[in-house]
Amino acid sequence: MQPSLSIPASRGRAPHSYRGTKPPPNDWFSDNKPIVEILADNGYKVKVISALENIKNKYGTNWSNPDIILNGFLADIKIVEKSIKSRLKSAKEQKLKKVVLFIPDFFSRETIEKTFTEWSHGTLEVLWIYKGKINKKYLK
């Protein structure tokens, strides 16, 4: 079951100010667009990027196809369906240091905090969208 993405109203800024690539990535319209719009509407600078080819050769690192550049840093968007921890691990396996998590309202705040507290898989900066609000957490 795909969680529904509720988008809060813009806070006085021009709505949805972000840049993207053409053509957009495969998961753009179904998954990532509403999340990018939430970030952009809340003042984040977002650039949507297509799949990166030959990452190791071109960039000398092992990232695995990040979705966006967020305030100048590569990041991936993860939509939580069942397990917050599995989405965090997936981001870490992509060799990224930043992830944007969309966490559906049916998760309790206690479950979210417990998952963050128990994290032991390396440093990760998490922007998490929960009940229409953007939160930030540094995991170690």
DSSP file (Angstrom, degrees, kcal/mol; ACC not computed):
  #  RESIDUE AA STRUCTURE BP1 BP2  ACC     N-H-->O    O-->H-N    N-H-->O    O-->H-N    TCO  KAPPA ALPHA  PHI   PSI    X-CA   Y-CA   Z-CA
    1    1 A M              0   0    0      0, 0.0     0, 0.0     0, 0.0     0, 0.0   0.000 360.0 360.0 360.0 125.0    0.0    0.0    0.0
    2    2 A Q        -     0   0    0      1,-0.1    79,-0.1     3,-0.0     3,-0.1  -0.701 360.0-122.8 -81.3 125.1    1.4    3.3   -1.1
    3    3 A P        -     0   0    0      0, 0.0     2,-0.2     0, 0.0    -1,-0.1  -0.368  28.7-109.9 -66.2 148.8    1.0    6.0    1.7
    4    4 A S        -     0   0    0      1,-0.0     2,-0.8    -2,-0.0     0, 0.0  -0.577  24.6-136.6 -80.2 144.3   -0.8    9.1    0.7
    5    5 A L        -     0   0    0     -2,-0.2     2,-0.5    99,-0.1    -1,-0.0  -0.871  16.6-165.5-104.6 106.6    1.2   12.2    0.3
    6    6 A S        -     0   0    0     -2,-0.8   126,-0.2     0, 0.0    -2,-0.0  -0.807   8.9-152.0 -92.8 130.1   -0.5   15.3    1.9
    7    7 A I        -     0   0    0     -2,-0.5     3,-0.1    30,-0.0    28,-0.1  -0.888   9.8-136.1-106.5 120.1    1.1   18.5    0.8
    8    8 A P        -     0   0    0      0, 0.0     3,-0.1     0, 0.0    33,-0.1  -0.317  34.3 -91.1 -70.1 157.8    0.9   21.5    3.2
    9    9 A A        -     0   0    0      1,-0.1     0, 0.0     6,-0.0     0, 0.0  -0.306  49.3 -93.4 -66.5 151.3    0.0   24.9    1.8
   10   10 A S        -     0   0    0      1,-0.1     2,-0.7    -3,-0.1    -1,-0.1  -0.306  29.7-129.9 -62.9 148.3    2.9   27.2    0.8
   11   11 A R        -     0   0    0     30,-0.8    -1,-0.1     3,-0.1     3,-0.1  -0.469  67.8 -63.3-102.5  60.2    4.1   29.6    3.4
   12   12 A G  S    S+     0   0    0     -2,-0.7     2,-0.2     1,-0.3    -1,-0.1   0.406 108.0 108.6  82.9  -3.7    4.0   32.9    1.5
   13   13 A R  S    S-     0   0    0     28,-0.3    -1,-0.3     1,-0.1    -3,-0.1  -0.595  87.4 -81.7 -99.3 165.0    6.6   31.9   -1.1
   14   14 A A    >   -     0   0    0     -2,-0.2     3,-0.6    -3,-0.1    -1,-0.1  -0.530  62.0-112.2 -61.8 124.5    6.1   31.1   -4.7
   15   15 A P  T 3  S+     0   0    0      0, 0.0    -1,-0.1     0, 0.0    23,-0.1  -0.276  85.5   6.4 -65.6 145.8    5.0   27.5   -4.6
   16   16 A H  T 3  S+     0   0    0     21,-0.4     2,-1.2     1,-0.2    21,-0.1   0.867  70.9 174.5  58.4  49.0    7.1   24.7   -5.9
   17   17 A S    <   +     0   0    0     -3,-0.6    29,-0.4    20,-0.2     2,-0.3  -0.734  30.0 117.7 -89.4  96.6   10.3   26.6   -6.7
   18   18 A Y        -     0   0    0     -2,-1.2     2,-0.3    27,-0.1    29,-0.2  -0.949  55.6-121.5-150.2 166.5   12.7   23.8   -7.8
   19   19 A R  B     -a   47   0A   0     27,-2.2    29,-3.0    -2,-0.3     2,-0.3  -0.849  29.0-179.1-114.1 152.6   14.7   22.8  -10.8
   20   20 A G        -     0   0    0     -2,-0.3     2,-0.2    27,-0.2    29,-0.1  -0.884  24.5-108.3-142.5 174.0   14.6   19.5  -12.6
   21   21 A T        -     0   0    0     -2,-0.3    28,-0.1     2,-0.1    27,-0.0  -0.660  41.0 -97.7-101.1 160.0   16.0   17.5  -15.4
   22   22 A K  S    S+     0   0    0     -2,-0.2    28,-0.1     1,-0.2    -2,-0.0  -0.994 109.2  29.2-123.3 129.5   14.3   16.6  -18.7
   23   23 A P  S    S-     0   0    0      0, 0.0    -1,-0.2     0, 0.0     3,-0.1   0.661 101.1-128.3 -72.2 158.9   13.0   14.0  -19.0
   24   24 A P        -     0   0    0      0, 0.0    -2,-0.1     0, 0.0    26,-0.1  -0.297  34.7 -84.6 -69.6 159.2   12.2   13.5  -15.3
   25   25 A P    >   -     0   0    0      0, 0.0     3,-1.7     0, 0.0     4,-0.4  -0.162  43.2-104.7 -59.2 159.4   13.2   10.3  -13.4
   26   26 A N  T 3  S+     0   0    0      1,-0.3     4,-0.3     2,-0.1     3,-0.3   0.836 119.8  44.9 -56.5 -38.4   10.9    7.3  -13.7
   27   27 A D  T 3>>S+     0   0    0      1,-0.2     4,-2.0     2,-0.1     5,-2.0   0.275  85.5 104.8 -91.9  12.1    9.5    7.7  -10.1
   28   28 A W  I <4>S+     0   0    0     -3,-1.7     5,-3.0     3,-0.2    -1,-0.2   0.957  83.7  32.4 -60.4 -59.0    9.0   11.4  -10.4
   29   29 A F  I  45S+     0   0    0     -4,-0.4    -1,-0.2    -3,-0.3    -2,-0.1   0.863 123.6  44.5 -72.9 -35.5    5.3   11.8  -10.8
   30   30 A S  I  45S-     0   0    0     -4,-0.3    -1,-0.2     3,-0.1    -2,-0.2   0.851 134.3  -2.3 -78.7 -33.8    4.3    8.8   -8.7
   31   31 A D  I  X5S+     0   0    0     -4,-2.0     4,-0.6     3,-0.0    -3,-0.2   0.770 125.0  41.3-123.9 -56.2    6.5    9.3   -5.7
   32   32 A N  I  ><S+     0   0    0     -5,-2.0     4,-2.6     1,-0.2     3,-0.3   0.781  93.2  73.0 -83.4 -29.4    9.0   12.1   -5.6
   33   33 A K  H  ><S+     0   0    0     -5,-3.0     4,-2.3    -6,-0.3    -1,-0.2   0.914  98.4  47.8 -56.7 -49.2    7.3   15.2   -7.0
   34   34 A P  H  > S+     0   0    0      0, 0.0     4,-1.8     0, 0.0    -1,-0.2   0.872 113.8  48.8 -60.8 -34.4    5.0   15.8   -4.0
   35   35 A I  H  X S+     0   0    0     -4,-0.6     4,-2.3    -3,-0.3    -2,-0.2   0.912 110.1  50.1 -71.9 -42.4    8.0   15.5   -1.6
   36   36 A V  H  X S+     0   0    0     -4,-2.6     4,-2.9     1,-0.2     5,-0.2   0.891 109.7  52.7 -60.7 -39.2   10.1   17.8   -3.7
   37   37 A E  H  X S+     0   0    0     -4,-2.3     4,-2.6    -5,-0.3   -21,-0.4   0.890 107.1  51.2 -65.2 -39.4    7.3   20.3   -3.6
   38   38 A I  H  X S+     0   0    0     -4,-1.8     4,-0.9     2,-0.2    -2,-0.2   0.942 113.1  45.8 -60.4 -47.5    7.0   20.1    0.2
   39   39 A L  H ><>S+     0   0    0     -4,-2.3     5,-2.2     1,-0.2     3,-0.8   0.940 114.5  46.7 -61.6 -48.3   10.7   20.8    0.5
   40   40 A A  H ><5S+     0   0    0     -4,-2.9     3,-1.7     1,-0.3    -1,-0.2   0.893 108.8  55.1 -62.6 -40.7   10.7   23.7   -2.0
   41   41 A D  H 3<5S+     0   0    0     -4,-2.6   -30,-0.8     1,-0.3   -28,-0.3   0.697 106.7  53.3 -66.1 -18.1    7.6   25.2   -0.4
   42   42 A N  T <<5S-     0   0    0     -4,-0.9    -1,-0.3    -3,-0.8    -2,-0.2   0.115 127.9 -92.8-106.2  20.2    9.5   25.3    2.9
   43   43 A G  T < 5S+     0   0    0     -3,-1.7     2,-0.2     1,-0.3    -3,-0.2   0.447  78.0 138.4  92.3   0.6   12.6   27.1    1.6
   44   44 A Y      < -     0   0    0     -5,-2.2     2,-0.7    -6,-0.2    -1,-0.3  -0.576  53.3-127.8 -79.2 143.0   14.9   24.2    0.6
   45   45 A K        -     0   0    0     -2,-0.2    26,-3.3   -27,-0.1     2,-0.4  -0.827  36.6-177.9 -89.9 118.9   16.8   24.5   -2.6
   46   46 A V  E     - B   0  70A   0     -2,-0.7   -27,-2.2   -29,-0.4     2,-0.5  -0.965  19.6-176.3-126.6 132.2   16.1   21.3   -4.6
   47   47 A K  E     -aB  19  69A   0     22,-2.1    22,-2.7    -2,-0.4     2,-0.3  -0.991  21.1-142.0-124.4 123.0   17.4   20.1   -7.9
   48   48 A V  E     - B   0  68A   0    -29,-3.0     2,-0.4    -2,-0.5    20,-0.2  -0.656  21.5-162.2 -81.6 134.7   15.9   16.9   -9.3
   49   49 A I        -     0   0    0     18,-2.4     3,-0.1    -2,-0.3     2,-0.1  -0.917  12.2-129.9-122.5 148.1   18.5   14.7  -11.1
   50   50 A S        -     0   0    0     -2,-0.4   -28,-0.0     1,-0.2    -1,-0.0  -0.239  56.0 -58.6 -79.3 176.6   18.2   11.9  -13.5
   51   51 A A        -     0   0    0      1,-0.1     2,-0.5    14,-0.1    -1,-0.2  -0.338  55.5-131.7 -57.7 134.4   20.0    8.6  -13.0
   52   52 A L        -     0   0    0     14,-0.1     3,-0.4    -3,-0.1     2,-0.3  -0.803  19.4-149.3 -92.5 128.0   23.8    9.1  -12.9
   53   53 A E  S    S+     0   0    0     -2,-0.5     5,-0.2     1,-0.2     0, 0.0  -0.697  71.7   5.9 -96.5 149.3   25.8    6.8  -15.2
   54   54 A N  S  > S+     0   0    0     -2,-0.3     4,-2.7     1,-0.1     5,-0.3   0.880  73.0 169.5  50.4  47.5   29.3    5.5  -14.5
   55   55 A I  H  >>S+     0   0    0     -3,-0.4     4,-2.8     1,-0.2     6,-0.7   0.905  70.2  51.5 -57.7 -46.8   29.3    7.1  -11.0
   56   56 A K  H  >5S+     0   0    0      1,-0.2     4,-1.4     4,-0.2    -1,-0.2   0.924 115.9  40.7 -59.3 -46.7   32.5    5.4   -9.9
   57   57 A N  H  45S+     0   0    0      2,-0.2    -2,-0.2     1,-0.2    -1,-0.2   0.914 122.3  38.6 -70.2 -43.7   34.5    6.5  -13.0
   58   58 A K  H  <5S+     0   0    0     -4,-2.7    -2,-0.2    -5,-0.2    -3,-0.2   0.868 132.2  21.5 -77.1 -37.6   33.2   10.1  -13.3
   59   59 A Y  H  <5S-     0   0    0     -4,-2.8    -3,-0.2    -5,-0.3    -2,-0.2   0.488  93.6-125.4-116.0  -5.4   32.9   11.1   -9.6
   60   60 A G  S  <<S+     0   0    0     -4,-1.4     2,-0.3    -5,-0.5    -4,-0.2   0.771  77.7  89.2  67.9  26.8   35.4    8.7   -7.9
   61   61 A T  S    S-     0   0    0     -6,-0.7    -2,-0.2     2,-0.1    -1,-0.2  -0.905  77.7-119.2-146.1 173.5   32.8    7.4   -5.4
   62   62 A N        +     0   0    0     -2,-0.3    -6,-0.1    33,-0.1    34,-0.1  -0.063  49.7 148.4-111.0  33.0   30.2    4.7   -5.1
   63   63 A W        -     0   0    0     32,-0.1     2,-0.6    -8,-0.1    32,-0.2  -0.268  42.4-136.1 -61.3 157.9   26.9    6.6   -4.7
   64   64 A S        -     0   0    0     30,-1.5    -1,-0.1    -9,-0.1    32,-0.1  -0.817  57.3 -58.8-121.6  91.2   24.0    4.8   -6.1
   65   65 A N        -     0   0    0     -2,-0.6   -14,-0.1   -13,-0.2    -1,-0.1   0.877  59.5-152.9  41.9  74.1   21.7    7.1   -8.1
   66   66 A P        -     0   0    0      0, 0.0    10,-0.2     0, 0.0   -14,-0.1  -0.364   8.7-139.4 -65.9 154.4   20.6    9.9   -5.7
   67   67 A D  S    S+     0   0    0      8,-0.9   -18,-2.4     1,-0.1     2,-0.3   0.825  71.4   8.6 -84.9 -34.9   17.2   11.5   -6.5
   68   68 A I  E     -BC  48  75A   0      7,-2.2     7,-2.4   -20,-0.2     2,-0.6  -0.908  58.4-123.2-143.8 163.3   18.0   15.1   -5.7
   69   69 A I  E     -BC  47  74A   0    -22,-2.7   -22,-2.1    -2,-0.3     2,-0.6  -0.985  35.5-164.9-106.9 118.3   20.6   17.8   -4.8
   70   70 A L  E >   -BC  46  73A   0      3,-3.5     3,-1.7    -2,-0.6   -24,-0.2  -0.918  68.5 -25.8-112.8 112.9   19.3   19.3   -1.6
   71   71 A N  T 3  S-     0   0    0    -26,-3.3    -1,-0.2    -2,-0.6   -25,-0.1   0.862 130.7 -45.8  49.7  38.7   20.8   22.6   -0.6
   72   72 A G  T 3  S+     0   0    0    -27,-0.3     2,-0.4     1,-0.2    -1,-0.3   0.429 120.8 101.0  90.6   0.1   23.9   21.6   -2.6
   73   73 A F  E <  S-C   70   0A   0     -3,-1.7    -3,-3.5    24,-0.0    -1,-0.2  -0.931  75.8-109.6-121.8 142.9   24.3   18.0   -1.3
   74   74 A L  E     +C   69   0A   0     -2,-0.4    24,-0.4    -5,-0.2    23,-0.3  -0.439  47.2 166.1 -65.2 138.8   23.3   14.7   -2.9
   75   75 A A  E     -C   68   0A   0     -7,-2.4    -7,-2.2    -2,-0.1    -8,-0.9  -0.973  27.4-136.7-149.9 160.8   20.3   13.1   -1.2
   76   76 A D  E     -d   99   0B   0     22,-1.1    24,-3.1    -2,-0.3     2,-0.5  -0.919  15.3-132.7-120.9 150.2   17.8   10.4   -1.8
   77   77 A I  E     -d  100   0B   0     -2,-0.4     2,-0.4    22,-0.2    24,-0.2  -0.888  23.7-174.4-102.2 129.0   14.0   10.4   -1.2
   78   78 A K  E     -d  101   0B   0     22,-3.2    24,-2.6    -2,-0.5     2,-0.6  -0.990  13.7-154.1-126.0 128.6   12.6    7.3    0.6
   79   79 A I  E     -d  102   0B   0     -2,-0.4     2,-0.4    22,-0.2    24,-0.2  -0.906  19.6-137.3-101.1 120.5    8.9    6.7    1.2
   80   80 A V        +     0   0    0     22,-2.6     4,-0.1    -2,-0.6    -2,-0.0  -0.636  34.2 160.9 -80.3 127.0    8.3    4.6    4.2
   81   81 A E  S    S-     0   0    0     -2,-0.4    -1,-0.2     2,-0.2     3,-0.1   0.742  79.2 -15.7-109.1 -44.2    5.7    1.9    3.7
   82   82 A K  S    S+     0   0    0      1,-0.3     2,-0.5     2,-0.0    -2,-0.1   0.647 126.4  37.8-129.4 -41.1    6.4   -0.6    6.5
   83   83 A S     >  -     0   0    0      1,-0.2     4,-1.2     2,-0.0    -1,-0.3  -0.961  44.3-169.3-131.2 118.8    9.8   -0.2    8.0
   84   84 A I  H  > S+     0   0    0     -2,-0.5     4,-2.1     1,-0.2     3,-0.2   0.919  94.0  55.5 -65.3 -44.0   11.6    3.1    8.8
   85   85 A K  H  > S+     0   0    0      1,-0.2     4,-2.6     2,-0.2     5,-0.2   0.883 104.3  52.3 -59.5 -41.2   14.8    1.2    9.5
   86   86 A S  H  > S+     0   0    0      1,-0.2     4,-2.1     2,-0.2    -1,-0.2   0.865 109.5  49.3 -66.5 -34.4   14.9   -0.6    6.2
   87   87 A R  H  X S+     0   0    0     -4,-1.2     4,-1.8    -3,-0.2    -1,-0.2   0.873 111.4  49.6 -71.9 -36.1   14.5    2.7    4.3
   88   88 A L  H  X S+     0   0    0     -4,-2.1     4,-2.2     2,-0.2    -2,-0.2   0.922 111.6  48.7 -65.1 -44.0   17.4    4.2    6.4
   89   89 A K  H  X S+     0   0    0     -4,-2.6     4,-2.6     1,-0.2    -2,-0.2   0.899 108.2  54.8 -62.0 -40.4   19.6    1.2    5.6
   90   90 A S  H  X S+     0   0    0     -4,-2.1     4,-1.0     1,-0.2    -1,-0.2   0.909 108.6  48.1 -59.7 -42.9   18.7    1.5    1.9
   91   91 A A  H ><>S+     0   0    0     -4,-1.8     5,-1.3     1,-0.2     3,-0.5   0.912 111.4  50.3 -63.6 -42.2   19.9    5.1    1.9
   92   92 A K  H ><5S+     0   0    0     -4,-2.2     3,-1.8     1,-0.2    -2,-0.2   0.885 105.6  56.1 -64.6 -38.7   23.1    4.1    3.7
   93   93 A E  H 3<5S+     0   0    0     -4,-2.6    -1,-0.2     1,-0.3    -2,-0.2   0.759  98.4  62.8 -64.4 -24.1   23.8    1.4    1.2
   94   94 A Q  T <<5S-     0   0    0     -4,-1.0   -30,-1.5    -3,-0.5    -1,-0.3   0.456 113.6-121.2 -78.7  -0.1   23.6    4.0   -1.5
   95   95 A K  T < 5 +     0   0    0     -3,-1.8     2,-0.3     1,-0.2    -3,-0.2   0.754  66.2 138.8  66.0  26.9   26.6    5.6    0.1
   96   96 A L      < -     0   0    0     -5,-1.3    -1,-0.2     1,-0.1   -21,-0.1  -0.689  48.6-154.0 -99.5 156.3   24.8    8.9    0.7
   97   97 A K  S    S+     0   0    0    -23,-0.3    28,-3.2    -2,-0.3     2,-0.4   0.484  78.5  54.3-104.8  -6.3   25.0   11.0    3.8
   98   98 A K  E     + e   0 125B   0    -24,-0.4   -22,-1.1    26,-0.2     2,-0.3  -0.984  58.6 175.1-132.1 141.4   21.6   12.7    3.4
   99   99 A V  E     -de  76 126B   0     26,-2.3    28,-2.7    -2,-0.4     2,-0.6  -0.997  22.2-145.4-142.6 145.2   18.1   11.2    3.1
  100  100 A V  E     -de  77 127B   0    -24,-3.1   -22,-3.2    -2,-0.3     2,-0.5  -0.963  22.2-164.0-109.2 119.1   14.6   12.6    2.9
  101  101 A L  E     -de  78 128B   0     26,-2.9    28,-3.4    -2,-0.6     2,-0.7  -0.888  12.3-157.4-105.7 130.0   12.1   10.3    4.5
  102  102 A F  E     -de  79 129B   0    -24,-2.6   -22,-2.6    -2,-0.5    28,-0.2  -0.938  17.3-169.0-100.6 115.2    8.3   10.6    4.0
  103  103 A I  E     - e   0 130B   0     26,-2.8    28,-0.6    -2,-0.7   -22,-0.1  -0.922  18.8-126.4-110.3 118.6    6.8    8.8    7.0
  104  104 A P    >   -     0   0    0      0, 0.0     3,-1.7     0, 0.0   -99,-0.1  -0.179  22.5-112.2 -62.5 155.3    3.0    8.2    6.8
  105  105 A D  T 3  S+     0   0    0      1,-0.3    25,-0.0    25,-0.0    -2,-0.0   0.691 107.7  74.9 -62.1 -21.4    0.8    9.4    9.6
  106  106 A F  T 3  S+     0   0    0      2,-0.1     2,-0.3     0, 0.0    -1,-0.3   0.657  78.2  88.8 -73.2 -11.6   -0.1    5.9   10.8
  107  107 A F  S <  S-     0   0    0     -3,-1.7     2,-0.2     1,-0.0    -4,-0.0  -0.630  82.5-124.9 -77.7 142.7    3.4    5.6   12.4
  108  108 A S     >  -     0   0    0     -2,-0.3     4,-1.9     1,-0.1     5,-0.1  -0.587  13.0-123.7 -84.8 152.7    3.6    6.8   16.0
  109  109 A R  H  > S+     0   0    0      1,-0.2     4,-2.7    -2,-0.2     5,-0.2   0.858 113.7  58.1 -61.6 -34.0    6.1    9.4   16.9
  110  110 A E  H  > S+     0   0    0      2,-0.2     4,-2.5     1,-0.2    -1,-0.2   0.904 104.7  49.8 -62.5 -42.0    7.4    7.0   19.6
  111  111 A T  H  > S+     0   0    0      2,-0.2     4,-2.2     1,-0.2    -1,-0.2   0.910 111.9  48.7 -62.9 -42.5    8.1    4.4   16.9
  112  112 A I  H  X S+     0   0    0     -4,-1.9     4,-2.2     2,-0.2    -2,-0.2   0.955 113.3  45.6 -62.7 -51.1   10.0    7.0   14.8
  113  113 A E  H  X S+     0   0    0     -4,-2.7     4,-2.7     1,-0.2    -2,-0.2   0.884 111.7  52.8 -61.5 -39.8   12.1    8.2   17.7
  114  114 A K  H  X S+     0   0    0     -4,-2.5     4,-2.2    -5,-0.2    -1,-0.2   0.917 108.7  50.0 -62.5 -43.4   12.8    4.6   18.9
  115  115 A T  H  X S+     0   0    0     -4,-2.2     4,-0.5     1,-0.2    -2,-0.2   0.917 112.8  46.7 -61.5 -43.5   14.1    3.8   15.4
  116  116 A F  H >< S+     0   0    0     -4,-2.2     3,-0.9     1,-0.2    -2,-0.2   0.910 112.1  50.5 -65.1 -42.0   16.3    6.8   15.3
  117  117 A T  H 3< S+     0   0    0     -4,-2.7    -2,-0.2     1,-0.2    -1,-0.2   0.868 111.2  48.3 -63.7 -37.6   17.6    6.1   18.8
  118  118 A E  H 3< S+     0   0    0     -4,-2.2    -1,-0.2    -5,-0.2    -2,-0.2   0.506  82.0 123.3 -83.3  -4.4   18.5    2.5   17.9
  119  119 A W    <<  +     0   0    0     -3,-0.9    21,-0.3    -4,-0.5     3,-0.1  -0.353  22.1 157.8 -61.1 130.8   20.3    3.4   14.7
  120  120 A S        +     0   0    0     -2,-0.1    -1,-0.1    19,-0.1     3,-0.1  -0.007  40.5 100.1-143.4  32.4   23.9    2.1   14.7
  121  121 A H  S    S-     0   0    0      1,-0.4     2,-0.1     3,-0.0    -2,-0.1   0.077  90.7 -76.8-113.8  24.0   24.8    1.9   11.0
  122  122 A G  S    S-     0   0    0     18,-0.3    -1,-0.4    -3,-0.1     2,-0.1  -0.286  70.0 -35.3 106.6 168.9   26.8    5.1   10.5
  123  123 A T        +     0   0    0     17,-0.2     2,-0.3    -2,-0.1    17,-0.2  -0.386  59.4 163.2 -69.1 135.0   26.3    8.8   10.2
  124  124 A L  E     - F   0 139B   0     15,-2.1    15,-3.2    -2,-0.1     2,-0.6  -0.946  31.1-143.0-154.1 129.3   23.2    9.9    8.3
  125  125 A E  E     -eF  98 138B   0    -28,-3.2   -26,-2.3    -2,-0.3     2,-0.5  -0.859  25.8-164.1 -94.2 124.5   21.4   13.2    8.1
  126  126 A V  E     -eF  99 137B   0     11,-3.3    11,-2.5    -2,-0.6     2,-0.6  -0.938  18.9-170.0-117.5 122.1   17.7   12.7    7.9
  127  127 A L  E     -eF 100 136B   0    -28,-2.7   -26,-2.9    -2,-0.5     2,-0.5  -0.956  23.5-168.3 -98.2 121.3   15.1   15.2    6.9
  128  128 A W  E     -eF 101 135B   0      7,-2.3     7,-2.5    -2,-0.6     2,-0.6  -0.951  16.3-152.9-122.5 132.3   11.8   13.5    7.8
  129  129 A I  E     +eF 102 134B   0    -28,-3.4   -26,-2.8    -2,-0.5     2,-0.4  -0.878  26.9 162.1-102.2 119.4    8.4   14.6    6.7
  130  130 A Y  E >   -eF 103 133B   0      3,-2.4     3,-1.7    -2,-0.6    -2,-0.1  -0.985  65.3  -9.6-144.6 125.4    5.7   13.5    9.2
  131  131 A K  T 3  S-     0   0    0    -28,-0.6     3,-0.1    -2,-0.4    -1,-0.1   0.871 129.0 -53.6  52.4  41.8    2.2   14.8    9.6
  132  132 A G  T 3  S+     0   0    0      1,-0.2     2,-0.4  -126,-0.2    -1,-0.3   0.471 115.8 108.2  79.6   2.7    2.9   17.7    7.2
  133  133 A K  E <   -F  130   0B   0     -3,-1.7    -3,-2.4  -125,-0.0     2,-0.5  -0.890  63.0-133.9-116.7 145.6    6.0   18.9    9.1
  134  134 A I  E     -F  129   0B   0     -2,-0.4     2,-0.3    -5,-0.2    -5,-0.2  -0.845  28.0-179.0 -96.5 128.4    9.7   18.7    8.1
  135  135 A N  E     -F  128   0B   0     -7,-2.5    -7,-2.3    -2,-0.5     2,-0.4  -0.839  14.9-143.5-121.9 159.4   12.0   17.6   10.9
  136  136 A K  E     +F  127   0B   0     -2,-0.3     2,-0.3    -9,-0.2    -9,-0.2  -0.984  19.1 172.3-128.9 139.2   15.8   17.1   11.0
  137  137 A K  E     -F  126   0B   0    -11,-2.5   -11,-3.3    -2,-0.4     2,-0.6  -0.996  22.3-147.1-144.8 138.0   17.8   14.4   12.8
  138  138 A Y  E     -F  125   0B   0     -2,-0.3     2,-0.3   -13,-0.2   -13,-0.2  -0.936  20.9-162.3-104.5 120.8   21.5   13.5   12.7
  139  139 A L  E      F  124   0B   0    -15,-3.2   -15,-2.1    -2,-0.6   -22,-0.1  -0.797 360.0 360.0-103.4 145.3   22.0    9.7   13.2
  140  140 A K              0   0    0     -2,-0.3   -18,-0.3   -21,-0.3   -17,-0.2   0.329 360.0 360.0-129.0 360.0   25.3    8.2   14.2
